[in-house]
Amino acid sequence: MSKHANISIFVPHIGCPNMCSFCNQHAITGTQYIPRAYDVKSACEDALSRGINVENTEIAFFGGSFTAIPREYMTELLQAAKPYVDMGFKGIRISTRPDCINDEVLSLLKAYGVTTIELGAQSTNDSVLSLNDRGHTANDIINASSLVKRYNFTLGLQMMVGLYGSTPELDMKTALDIISLSPSEVRIYPVVILDNTKLGRLYQSGEYIPYSLDEAVNICADMLDLLENNGINVIKLGLHASEIVEGEMLGGLYHPAFRELCEAERFKKLMLGLIENDKRATFTVKPSDLSKALGQKRSNIEYFKSLGIEVNIKPDINQIEKILKI
């Protein structure tokens, strides 16, 4: 089966009713160009010319709060995408705010072939939401998620780790709350601090102290394990370099291979639980998991060596579990 793909079209910050503490939309999208119907058509035609598998491809409107943009403009973009859904594309994916969802807009989205709705939850703690100027409550997340599923859209939820006023315990509580909402997929964004934001000013004044990279990796490794073990696909963990304007980043939790660090930490914890009092252990893993289990630059092997434990990790094509001690 071909891998899922998105044709990503970035809609600038023209719909959000407020500016969140972490948001510098220009830096996140990398553009303030406002796409029009012909841009949607051009992107789809380009994908077709490259032989993309349309059955596994969604036309994705990212970068803003799609259902909060002016209705005429939203309809223009949907009308441009709809013919490609009719010709066989999997559907349309949009991202929006929990407080910008209602029966009327969901009926409209359904009519144009929208298949997936991602809600920017960020946190399920009302105090954290308020401190970061989100402009909605945890109840808005719960209600919007229920409504999205009632209309038979695929539900995705986005959360952030390390927000102003949050703690590792509150972040894990958000992950547990998200599990209770039963989304199909989740994106986890460790906080990146951008210039010209409230969070940036709080960081520069010393009032906001972000997690260290090690703390963030430790938390996100546990989240990844928790979510996937509950049948929820973590489709993204960390930001790609292309999503950050380097000159506008002040600090926070960016690493070009953040997910790989978390995957390695996840395997390290799993092996620690199996080693017990052994001084030597051999593990087999699926071939596709070998680099994750070894860690970046064999960091997991070196970690166990520092504990006086000799660990060998071998690939096994018959392996069906994440890891097996032999």
PAKE-260705 format. One record per residue (C-alpha): x, y, z. Coordinates in steps of 0.05 Angstrom, whole numbers, padded with zeros to 5 digits, always signed. Layout:
<nodes>
XYZ/...
</nodes>
This chain:
<nodes>
+00000+00000+00000/+00026+00069-00018/+00043+00116+00038/-00005+00172+00056/+00014+00239+00025/-00010+00311+00031/-00010+00367-00020/+00003+00422+00030/-00025+00492+00018/-00009+00544+00071/-00064+00593+00090/-00036+00653+00128/-00059+00681+00194/-00122+00716+00169/-00175+00679+00208/-00153+00669+00280/-00191+00713+00329/-00130+00723+00373/-00054+00715+00375/-00030+00657+00418/+00032+00667+00461/+00076+00624+00416/+00050+00645+00349/+00088+00683+00296/+00049+00657+00237/+00095+00688+00186/+00154+00650+00215/+00115+00584+00219/+00088+00584+00148/+00148+00619+00119/+00103+00662+00075/+00050+00714+00077/+00027+00699+00007/-00048+00686+00006/-00063+00626-00039/-00121+00631-00087/-00161+00580-00126/-00110+00577-00182/-00055+00560-00131/-00096+00500-00107/-00106+00477-00179/-00032+00487-00195/-00009+00447-00134/-00056+00389-00152/-00037+00389-00225/+00037+00389-00206/+00025+00328-00161/-00011+00293-00217/+00046+00307-00265/+00093+00273-00216/+00051+00210-00216/+00027+00216-00144/-00021+00161-00120/-00085+00201-00114/-00122+00149-00074/-00074+00161-00015/-00068+00236-00023/-00105+00291+00013/-00105+00364-00006/-00085+00396+00060/-00098+00468+00081/-00049+00484+00136/-00020+00545+00170/-00082+00581+00195/-00150+00568+00226/-00185+00545+00163/-00257+00550+00188/-00244+00620+00217/-00222+00652+00152/-00274+00693+00113/-00327+00646+00088/-00323+00669+00016/-00248+00656+00015/-00255+00588+00049/-00308+00568-00002/-00262+00590-00059/-00207+00544-00036/-00255+00486-00025/-00287+00495-00093/-00218+00493-00126/-00201+00428-00089/-00268+00392-00098/-00258+00371-00172/-00195+00334-00152/-00232+00297-00097/-00284+00279-00149/-00230+00251-00195/-00204+00204-00141/-00161+00242-00091/-00171+00214-00020/-00201+00279+00004/-00186+00346+00037/-00151+00357+00104/-00158+00421+00143/-00132+00447+00210/-00171+00494+00254/-00187+00517+00325/-00234+00478+00371/-00277+00540+00380/-00287+00549+00305/-00327+00484+00295/-00402+00479+00292/-00457+00440+00255/-00463+00491+00199/-00389+00492+00181/-00382+00417+00187/-00440+00407+00139/-00406+00454+00090/-00339+00418+00096/-00372+00351+00085/-00406+00376+00021/-00338+00396-00008/-00304+00330+00006/-00265+00346+00070/-00243+00280+00101/-00197+00299+00159/-00202+00355+00211/-00143+00370+00256/-00159+00411+00318/-00105+00452+00352/-00117+00431+00423/-00047+00447+00449/-00066+00434+00522/-00126+00408+00560/-00110+00450+00622/-00152+00513+00625/-00099+00552+00663/-00045+00535+00611/-00094+00553+00555/-00108+00620+00587/-00035+00637+00602/-00019+00624+00529/-00077+00666+00502/-00110+00608+00466/-00179+00639+00472/-00215+00573+00483/-00225+00523+00539/-00215+00448+00549/-00290+00439+00541/-00285+00470+00472/-00235+00415+00454/-00281+00360+00480/-00343+00388+00446/-00309+00400+00379/-00277+00331+00379/-00344+00299+00392/-00377+00339+00337/-00323+00324+00286/-00330+00249+00299/-00406+00253+00297/-00400+00278+00225/-00353+00220+00209/-00291+00260+00195/-00224+00232+00213/-00204+00269+00277/-00133+00293+00288/-00110+00330+00350/-00049+00374+00358/-00015+00386+00425/+00045+00425+00449/+00097+00405+00501/+00129+00456+00546/+00081+00514+00541/+00085+00573+00589/+00055+00552+00655/+00055+00478+00639/+00094+00422+00673/+00113+00351+00652/+00055+00326+00694/+00005+00372+00659/+00033+00354+00591/+00024+00280+00605/-00047+00295+00630/-00061+00328+00563/-00037+00265+00528/-00083+00223+00572/-00142+00270+00558/-00128+00265+00484/-00130+00189+00488/-00199+00194+00520/-00223+00233+00459/-00202+00175+00413/-00172+00214+00355/-00144+00174+00297/-00079+00214+00296/-00039+00264+00337/+00016+00315+00324/+00062+00333+00382/+00098+00399+00378/+00151+00415+00430/+00151+00490+00440/+00197+00531+00396/+00204+00603+00419/+00198+00654+00363/+00216+00727+00363/+00160+00778+00363/+00115+00734+00406/+00090+00739+00478/+00129+00675+00493/+00191+00706+00464/+00184+00767+00510/+00172+00723+00571/+00234+00681+00552/+00277+00742+00544/+00255+00770+00611/+00270+00704+00646/+00197+00693+00666/+00190+00633+00620/+00241+00577+00624/+00231+00522+00572/+00247+00449+00584/+00317+00425+00566/+00323+00381+00505/+00334+00320+00549/+00272+00335+00590/+00230+00344+00527/+00257+00279+00496/+00241+00241+00560/+00170+00267+00563/+00156+00258+00489/+00184+00188+00489/+00133+00169+00542/+00077+00204+00504/+00095+00169+00440/+00093+00101+00475/+00028+00118+00510/-00008+00143+00448/+00015+00087+00401/-00001+00034+00453/-00072+00062+00454/-00078+00055+00378/-00067+00128+00362/-00020+00145+00304/+00030+00199+00321/+00039+00229+00252/+00088+00283+00273/+00134+00295+00331/+00174+00359+00329/+00182+00413+00276/+00219+00406+00210/+00273+00458+00195/+00231+00484+00137/+00177+00504+00187/+00221+00551+00226/+00253+00616+00202/+00321+00609+00235/+00330+00683+00246/+00264+00687+00285/+00279+00629+00333/+00301+00651+00402/+00303+00583+00436/+00261+00524+00456/+00257+00452+00435/+00282+00446+00364/+00326+00389+00340/+00330+00366+00267/+00319+00294+00287/+00275+00303+00348/+00230+00243+00334/+00291+00198+00326/+00316+00221+00394/+00249+00203+00425/+00246+00136+00390/+00315+00119+00416/+00296+00140+00487/+00234+00097+00482/+00276+00036+00464/+00327+00052+00518/+00272+00052+00571/+00243-00013+00544/+00311-00047+00547/+00324-00021+00617/+00260-00054+00640/+00283-00121+00612/+00356-00123+00632/+00343-00131+00707/+00411-00147+00739/+00445-00173+00677/+00515-00149+00657/+00506-00173+00586/+00443-00175+00543/+00425-00186+00471/+00361-00159+00440/+00328-00172+00373/+00286-00120+00339/+00250-00111+00273/+00301-00090+00220/+00263-00024+00212/+00273-00010+00286/+00348-00025+00289/+00372+00047+00284/+00320+00070+00335/+00342+00017+00384/+00416+00033+00375/+00403+00107+00383/+00437+00164+00346/+00511+00149+00339/+00499+00085+00379/+00480+00128+00439/+00440+00072+00473/+00498+00024+00468/+00543+00076+00498/+00492+00091+00553/+00490+00018+00575/+00566+00014+00570/+00570+00071+00620/+00529+00028+00668/+00576-00030+00659/+00527-00069+00616/+00545-00099+00549/+00486-00095+00502/+00480-00124+00433/+00422-00108+00387/+00407-00150+00326/+00355-00145+00270/+00307-00203+00262/+00259-00207+00202/+00213-00252+00243/+00207-00202+00300/+00136-00177+00309/+00143-00142+00376/+00182-00078+00386/+00238-00114+00422/+00255-00183+00448/+00309-00203+00497/+00346-00268+00481/
</nodes>
